[in-house]
Amino acid sequence: MGLNSNRVENFSDPEAPPPPPAIEATSVIQMPPVEVHRVCLPPLKTTAQKLRHRLSEIFFPDDPLHKFKDQSWLQKLVLGLQFFFPIFHWAPNYTLSLFKSDVVSGVTIASLAIPQGISYAKLANLPPIIGLYSSFVPPLIYSVLGSSRHLAVGPVSIASLVMGTMLSETVSYNDEPVLYLKLAFTATFFAGVFQASLGFLRLGFVIDFLSKATLVGFMAGAAVIVSLQQLKGLLGIVHFTTKMQLVPVLSSAFHQVDEWSWQTIVMGVGFLALLLITRLISIRKPKLFWVSAAAPLASVILSTILVVCFKSKLHGIKTIGNLPKGLNPPSSNMLYFDGPHLALAIKTGIITGILSLTEGIAVVRTFASLKNYQVDGNKEMVAIGLMNMAGSCSSCYVTTGSFSRSAVNYNAGAKTVVSNIVMAAAVLVTLLFLMPLFYYTPNLILAAIIITAVVGLIDYQAAYKLWKVDKLDFLACLCSFFGVLFISVPLGLAIAVGVSVFKILLHVTRPNTAVLGNIPRTQIYQNLTQYREAVRVPSFLIMAVEAPIYFANSTYLQERILRWIREEEEWLASNNRSNLKCVILDMTAVTAIDTSGIDTISELRKMLEKRSLKLVLANPVGSVMEKLHESHILESFGLEGLYLSVGEAIADISSAWKSQP
């Protein structure tokens, strides 16, 4: 049959013929003659052209180099600098008014970043000073390489928890502090390498395997474990478990009742209540965001003053102790590239890298959509990766964009990444001059700050929405939540990824199929179950496959289609309707097909032919049409086996039946 394309008929045109009358389930089809259009092949391309196009669609869907087209070499050089170093893009247009806004937001997030940095370092079982180091160098690196205007860079709770959990399972941070520190820096280096590699190779879709549903469960489970681990600081317990499961943590807390300090409990619960109240105020009244932003630093100052003033009476309260003054010392000589624990450092780096990257990219996209500007996810991955690689060489551990700090940054009116530079400057002043002031800061306030920060990770509204919208997503959420609580954080993450992959496989191997009917007085064919007004077309069974046809689902589709046909024949027989003569397969949603899918269609045609049933294909897309043509399967379908639409197929075949004697 010919494969030339004609103009597609448009029934919305006032000069076009009127639509056919309604097709009733028991009536004979009464349709005016309809012009039958040929199904055309896509433009001919060589194998190299097809490969180039396919790779471009996979790795460069946003066409990041489109700005370089038709530009002079000098312009390309400038655009290249702006592409790899976004600071060259916004710096020439930077103004004093923008700087004023960035200073306010930078100082605001610094008041939150300093106490959180110290707290999160403790969560990762690292010296508190490492948290401040990690709030100084990485923000400076990101301000040069990053393109988000609102991302506030620094340590985050989940990555800190995972790093502390994974490393401490093998190496004790109390017995071997130097080795533990080396492994933390090495894990940070490999996290950066992994993140930057994903960005350079345009493989950002890898992090999408952590679906929203599994992340909701994982974050909530991790938040519960992190909060319970802070019982050590809030209760003043000295000998506390290092395990990260629900039962051991609770058991350790209640088996060490003799170590509980009432002074620590009273002060800790008091400050925790204060921090939670300020957080609630900021949620209820967003304009008062500065209340919750300033509360952690204010709590640190106030608690430190209380301990200093009443240290003779508060001897049961443990404090941070001495913190060294000065800038980040170099740590490239501490990177651990040879030894029995190298595999542990690599594994920890990859897992924390995925988690921190997922959080960072989510924050970047969230605030970019709020302010209607575009960011390149792969460039952000490169920026975060290089930031962590540089951080590993300057005594920093894994950092990314924190949602809580970024929200404060956004609400404080940040205009550019200069807010990160201002924050880093505030941390620099702290490192150089204010370290002795933290000597009497109690550990309990760090525990209260961590609990207040991670409470926001428990998104019960999102979980309820998952339950209402998609029960399978809710199951994935529960699996990752309970996996973290009762097994371990890394295995909980593995369960989350496993459930996500299983869901993908389920959708690929068991795609949706549906029987279609005609909407009366239209040329529209829709799902009979979804649209009650849709009616069956006598002698026809119209089916839609809503997925690509691959080796993974071809057998299932063949069995499901045959079942649809059997059920249709049984329904027709039980209702004394006309016999089934033709099966139409609507391929509008079949975006791709492989050789197994082609073989399935061929076998299905032969099986139906033996039962005196005609198989017709309707509206195959370009890539599917091309493969069907190359396989020569279309020759077996003949002139009445391929149509541009279901309506044309029914009209043409019905006319052919009428013309038969």
N, C-alpha and C positions, 0 to 999 in steps of 0.2 A: 504494500500500500504506500501511497505517497506520503511524504513527511513535511510538506510545505505548510506554512502557517497562514491563516486568513484572519480577518478582523473578528474579534470575539463579539458576539451579539450582546447588546446592552438593553435589558428590558426597562431600564429607567428612562431611556430616551423616549420623548413624546411621540416621535415618528416610528418607533419600533412597534412591531405587532403586539397586540394585547396578550397578557398572560393566559395560559390555558385555564379552563374551568377546574374546579376542585375535583380531585381524584378520590372517589369513595372506595372503600375497601371492597365492595361487591360489584362496583360498576365496571363497564368496559371502558378502557382508556379512550377518551375523546380529546385528542390534542391536535392543534393545527400543525401543518408542516413546519418543521424546524430545520434551519440550515445546519448541517453537520460540519463542524470544523475539524480540520486535520490536527493531530497532535504532532508538534514539531520537535526536532532535536535541538539541543543547545548548540551554539557556534562551535565549529570544529577547533580543537586545540591539540597541540602536541603533548606527549607525556611530560616533557620538561615544563611546559606551561601549566599543565594541571598540577604538577608537584609544587611548582612555585606558588601558584594561587592557593593551594591547600595549606602549605606551610605559612604563608602570609596570614591566612585566616586563623590559624591556630596560635601563632606566636605574636602577630601584630594586628589584632582585630581593631585597634584604635588608630592604626597608621601613624605612629609617633613622629615619623620623619616627613610628614606632608608639608611642614613649614619650610623645608629645605629645597623644595621644587622651584625651579626657575629663579634661583638666587645667584648672585655673584659669589666668588670665592671669599671675599671679605665678609659679606653678609652671612655666608655659611659658617665662617669661623666664629662670628659673634653669636649666631644661633646655636652653634655647638657648645660654646662656653655657657650660654644660658640653659641649654638642655642638660648638661652634666652638672653645672653649678648654678642652681636657681637664684643664688644671691645676686648674680650679675643681671638677672631679669628685673628684680624689684628694687635693688639698691639705687640705680640712677634716678628713680622717681620717688625716693624716700624723702619725707618732709618732717618738719618739726612737730606738726600736729600728730602725725602718726607715731613719732617717738614718744610724745607725752602719753598717749594711750598705751603704748607698749611698756613704758616704765611702770605705770600703775599696775598693769596686769602682771608684769614680771616680778615686782615686789610682792604682789598678792600670792602668786603661786610659789614664790620662794618661802613664804611663811608656812606654806603647807608642805613643800618639798623637803625642807630641812628636818623636821621631826619624822616625816614619813621615811626619808632616806635612812635615818638611824634605825628606825623600827624595822624596816624591811630587811636590812642587813642582818639584824638579829634573827629574823625569820628564816634567813638562808644560812644561819649558824656561822655568820661571818662577823669579824670585828665591826662595831658600829661605824667606825671611821670610813670603812669601805663604802657604806651607803652615801656618805657625803661626797667622797671621791666620785662616785657614780652619778652624782647630781651636778658635777662641775664640767668634766671633759665631754661626755656624750652630748649634752645640749649644745655645746659650742660646735661640735662636728656637724650635728644635724642642722644648725642654723646656716651652714654653708651648702650642704647637700640636699636638705629637705625642702619640699614645696608646700607643705601644709602650713597655714597661717596660725593655726590654733593648737597644734599638737604640743603638749608639754612633756618633755622627755625626762625620764628618770627611772629608778627601780620600781617594780610593780609587785603586788602581793603574790599572784599565782606563780609567776616565774621564780620568785624567791623561794616559795614553798617547795616547788618541784625540785629546784636545784638542791636545796637543803636536804630534802628527803632522799633523793637518789644518791647523793655523795655520802651522806652519813650512814647509809646502809652498808657501805664497804669500808669507809675511812672515818675514824672517830675524830671529830673536830676538837675534842678535849685532849686526847692522847697524842694526836699527830697534827697540830695546828698548821705547821708549815706545809706539809703535804696536802692538807685539805685546801689551803689557800691556793696552792699551785693548781690543783685540780679545778677549783672554781674559776681561776683566770683562764685555764686551758679550755674549759667548757664554754666560757664566754667567747673565746677566740673561734672555736668551731661553730658556735651558734652564729657568729657574724659571717663566717665563710659560707655556711649553709644559706643564710638569708640573702647575702649578696649574690650568690650563685643562682638562686631562684630568680632574682631580679635581672641579672645579666642574661640568663638563658630564657627569659620570658616565660618562666614556669610558675607564675603566681597562682595558677589554678590549683596547684597542689594543696594549698592551705584551705581550699574550698571543701576538702574532704571532711573538715570539721564543720558539720552543719550547725545552723543556729540552734536546733533542738538539742543536739548533744552538748553544745557549749553551754546552754542554759543549765543543763543538769550537772555538767562538770564544774562550772563556776560555783554553783550553789553547794555542791558537795565539798569542794575545796574550801569555800568560805566557812562552812560548818567546822571542818577539821582545823582550819587556821584559828578560828575563834576559840575552840576548845583547847587548843595548844596554849593559848594565852592564859589559861587558868594557872599555869606555873607562875606567871608574873603577878596576876591579880590576887592569888592566894598566898604568895610568898613561899611557894614550895621550892626546895633546893634539889631534891632527888626526884626528877620527873622523867617519864618515858620519852624516848626519842622516836617512838613509833608514830605513824600517822593514820592509824585506824581508829574508828569510833570507840570500840570496846576497850582496847588497851589504854587509850587516853583517859576515858572516864574511870576505868579501874585504877589507874595510877593516881588520879586526883583524889579518889575516896579512900585509897589505901595509905595515903600520906597525910591523914587528918592531923596527926601530931605536929606536922611542920607548918600548918596553917598559921598565918600571922594576922591577928584581928586588926592591927594597925594598917597593914597592907590592904586588907579586905575593905576596910572602911574608906581609906583614901582612894583605892583603885575603883571601887564601885561608884564613889562620889564623882570622880573625874569622868568615868565612863558614862554615867548618867548625864553629866554636863555636855559631853561631846555629842551624845545621841540627841539631846534636846536641840543643840545648835544645828545639827544636821537636819532635824525635822523642821526647824524654823526656815531654813534655806529651801527645803523642798516645798513647804507651804507657800512661802513668799520668795520667789526667785530673785527679786530685787535685793534681798538681804543675803545674797550668796556669800558676801564677805564675812558674815558671822561664822559660818562653818569653816571657811577658809582660814580665818585667823585663830579659830578655837584651838587647834592642835599646838601651835607655837605658844599661845597664851597659856595653855595648860602645862606645857613644859616649863615655862618661866615660873608660873605660880607654884607648881609642885616642887620645883627646885628651891624656891624661896622658903616654902614650908619645911622642907627637909633641913635646910641650912639653919633656920631659926629654931627648930625643935629637934635637932639631931640627937640631943642627949635623951630625949624621950621617945624618939622614933628609931631606936637602934635596930629594930627588926626589919626595917625597910632596906632592901638591896638597891644600890645605885649603879649607874653606868661605870663610874670610875674615870681614870685618866684617859684622855683622848689626845693623840699627838697633834701638835700644830704643824702647819706647813702645807705646801702643794702636794699633789699626787706624786708619789715616788714612782719611777719607772719600774715596770714589772715584766718586761719582755724576757728577762733572764729567768723568770719563774715559770714560763710556759713549759708544760710537761709533754714532750713529744716522744719520749722513749721510756718504757717501763711497763710493769704489769697492769697499771691502772689507766693506760691510754684509752682502751676501749670504753671504760666507764666515762671518761671525760668526753669522748666523742658522742656517746649515746645521750649523756646528759645535755650536751650542747645542742644536739639536733632537736631533742624534745622541748627544751626550754626555748630554743630558737623558733620552733613552730608556734608555741603558745604565745610568746611575746610578739611575734610577727602578726599572728591572727588578731590579737588585741590592738596592736598599733595600727594596722590597716583598717580595722573596723572603726577606730576612732577617727582616723584621717577622712574616711569616706563619709562618716556621719556629719562632721562639722563642715566638710566641703559642700555637702548637699544643703545644709542649713544656710550657708552664705552664697550658694549658687556659683561656686567655682569648681574647676575640674582639676583632679590630681591623677597622676600616672601611678597606679599601684605598683608596677614593676620598678619604677624609679624610687619609690618610697622604700621598697625592699632593699635596693642597693644602698640607699642612705642609712637605713637602720642597720644593715649588715656591716658596712664600713665603720659606722659609729661604734658598734660592739667590738670589731677587730681592733680599732684604735684604743677603745676602752680597756681591752684585755692587756694592752701594753702600758697602761697608766693606772694600774691598781683599781680597775673598775670591774664590776660583774654585770650580768645581763641587764640591759635597759631597753625600754621601748616607750611608746606613748601611753600614759596613764589616762583612763577615762575620767577619773575624778578630778585630777589636776587639769586636764584639758577642758573639762566643763567649767572649772573655775576661771581658767584662762580666757575662755570664750565669753563668759558672763562679765568678766572684768574689762572687756572691751579690747582685747588684743587685736592688732591689725596685721602684724607680720611676725616672722620668727624671731624678731629682735627681742620679744618677750622672753625667749629662752636665753638669750645673751644676758639680759638683765638679771634673770634668775641665777645664771651661772656666776655673775658678778657678786650677787648677794651671798652665794655659797662660798665664793672665794674670800670675801671679807670674814665670813664665819671661820673658814679654815685657818686663816692667818692670825686672827685676833681673838676669837670668841671661844675657842676650844676649852679653855680652863673652866668656863662657866657651866659646862655640862657635867662636871665631875660629880655633883650631888643630884643630878637628875635621876629620879627613881625609875627602876625597870617597869614598875606598874603602869606608869604613864605611857610607856611604849606599847605595852599590851593593850591599853585602852584605845590608843590611836589605831592600832592594827585592827581591832575588833570593829571600830567605827568605820574604817575604810572598807573592810570586806563585807560588812552587812549589806552594802549596796549591790553586791554581786548576787544576792539571793533575790532573783526576779520571779516572785510567785505569780505575778500577773501574766508574764510570758508563759509560764508553765500552764496556767489555766487556759490561756488562749490556745496553746498546743492541744490541750485536751478537747476543746470545743471544735477546733478546726481539723486536726489530723491526729487520730489515735495512734498511728504508727510513729509519728514524730514524738508524741507524748511517751510512748514506750521507750524510744531511744533516749529521751531525756531521763526517764527513771533509771534505765540501765546504767548510764554514765554516773548519775547521782549516787546510787547505791554501790556502784563499783568503787567510787572514790571513798565512800564512807566505810565500807566493810572489807575491802581488799587492800588497795593502796592507790596513791595518787597516779603513779605511772600506769598501773594496770587499769585504773579507771579511765585514763586517757585512751589506752589501747582499746578498751571496750567501746568507748565513744566512737573512735575511728572505725572499729569493726562493725558497729551497728550502722554507721553511715554508709560504709561500703556495701553491707548486706542490703540496705534499702535501695541503693543504686542497682545492684544486681537483680533485686526483686522487680524493679521497674523495667529493667532491660529484658529480663527473661520472661516476664509475664506482663506484656503490654496490654493496654485496654483495647477491646474490640466492641463494636456496637452495631445493632441493626437499625437502619435508617428508614424513615417514612417521609412521605411528602406533606409539607404544610399546605393545606388547601388554598387554591387560587394563587399559588406561587410556583416558582421553579426551585424552591429551597427544600433540601432534604436533611432532616435532623434526627437525632436519637429518639426512637419511639418511647423509651422510658422517660427521658427528660422532658419531652414535649408531648403532652397529652393530646393536643389537636392534630398531631402528625398521624397519617394513616398509611397502612400498607398499600403497596401497588400490586394489584393482582398479577400473578404469574412471575413476579420478580421478588428476589431477596437481595436487598441492598445492605452491604456490610462495609464498615469503615475500620481500618487498622490505624491506630493512633500512635505509631512508633516506627522507627526504622526496622527493617526485616533483616536480621543477622543470623549467623549460625547459632547464636545463643537462644534465639526465640523462634526459629523457623519451624521446628518440630511442634512446639506448643501451638503456634498459630495455625498450622495445618490441622491439628486435632481440634482446636477450638472452632475453626471455620466449619469443619465437618459436623461438629456438634450443633452449631447454629442451624445448619441445613437440615439435620435430622429433626431438631425441635420444630423448625418451621414447617416441615412436611407433616409432622404429627399434629401441629396446630391446625393446618389447613384441612387435614382429614377429619379431625374432630369437629370442625365448624362447617363442613361441607362446602369448602371454597374450591376455587379452580386450582389445578395442579401447578406445582412449581416448574417453571421452564428455564429460567435464567437467573444466574447469580452475578451480581455486579459488585466488584471490589473497589470501593472508593479509596484511592491511594493519595489523596490530597495531603494527609499528615505523614505519609511515608517519606521521610526526608533522605533516606539512604537505603541501599540494598547491597548485599554481597552475593557471592556465587551460591551459597547455601540457600539464600532467600529466593534466588532465581530458580534453582532446582525445585524448591517447594512449590512455587507457582506453576511450574511446568507439570509436576506430578499431580497437583490439585486439578489442573485442567484436564489431564488424562482420566483421572478418577471420575470427575463429573461428566465427562464425555461418555464414559461407559454407562452412566445412569441417565443418559439423554438430557443432561443439563448443560447449558451453555455458560461458560465463564467469561466475564467481560471486565476489563480494567478501565477505570475512569480517572483521568487527570493525574497521571504520574508526573512528578517534578522532573526538572532537567537532568539531574545526575542519575536518577532512577531510569528515566527514559533512555539515556545514553547506554547504560549497562544492559538494559533489556534489548536494545538494538544490536549491540555488539555480540550478545550471546545468541542472536538469531531466534530467540524465543517468540518474537512478534510474528514471524512467518506462520507459526502454528495457530495463531489466533485469528488470522484472516482479516478481512475488511471490517467485519462487525465484532471485533474483539477488543478495540481500543478507541476510547472516546475522550473528548476534552472535558465533559461534565456528565454527571449522572442523568440530568434532565435530557441531554441530547441522546444518551444511550437508550433511555426508555422510549423516547419519541421515535428514534430511528428503528429500533428493533420491533416496536409495536407496529409501525407502518409496514415493515417487512412481513410480519406475521399476517397482517390483514390482506396483503397483496397475494399471499399464497392461496392456491385453490382449495 
